[in-house]
């Protein structure tokens, strides 16, 4: 098993999981409107769905490598390109929060959000075809990493739900938003360079 570049891997996972996206924004809105306790079923649904998508992504990636072993370099370059695109999108992030009195979302809503969220699928495939390619043939490692990634997702959505109102007020400052976006984009660029193997 090849060594995993843990620095680049953890940077990508933390930045991508904790930045605004459908999971975090909806969790924050629910937390603001209904509080954390009433939001917990939705967060568990997100976590379970996320675990399933990560496990499937790992299995699919392992099958691709078994059929086409020469895919690794192509996937490294493609993954690096995707991460650079994420860095660009991060620079443009505006942190929009819904103030609508939307109904309380439950477990099934969180689960379905993962299944129909292309960002989660691309995230999983990027992780398992690039950073974690060396472990895709081992079902125990696939289970372990899928559980780990689902736990990170749960902590991210919980953080946004618990501190939704504080985050919303904190990120209302345009200069602060821009600074955060630049720092996160630079971290993603570092990840893309490490992943590509250019240096």
ZIWOKA-V814624 format. One line per field, one symbol per residue. ss: DSSP state (H for helix, E for strand, C for the rest). phi: phi as a letter, one per 20 degrees, with the letter a starting at -180 (. if undefined). burial: # if it has 24 or more other C-alpha atoms within 12 Angstrom, else .. A space follows every 10 residues. Layout:
ss->???
phi->???
burial->???
This chain:
ss->CCCCCHHHHH HHHHHHHHCC CHHHHHHHHH HHHHCHHHHH HHHHHHHHHH HHHHHHHHHH HHHHHHHCCC HHHHHHHHHH HHHHHHHHHH HCCCCCCCCC CCCCCCHHHH HHHHHCCHHH HHHHHHHHHH HCHHHCCCHH HHHHHHHHHH HHHHHHHHHH HHCHHHHHHH CCCHHHHHHH HHHHHHHHHH HHHHHHCCC
phi->.ffeffgfff fffffffefg agffffffff fffcnfgfeg ffffffffff gfffffffff ffffffecff fgffffffff ffffffffff fefdlededf efffedgfff ffgffddfff ffgffffeec gdgfdfedff fffffffgff ffffffffgf ffdgfffgff efffffgfff fffffffffg ffffffmfd
burial->.......### ########## ########## ####.#.### ########## ########## ##..#..... .#..###### .###.##.## #.#.#.#... ...##...## #####...## ########## #######... ###.##..## ########## #####.##.. #.....#..# #..####### ######...
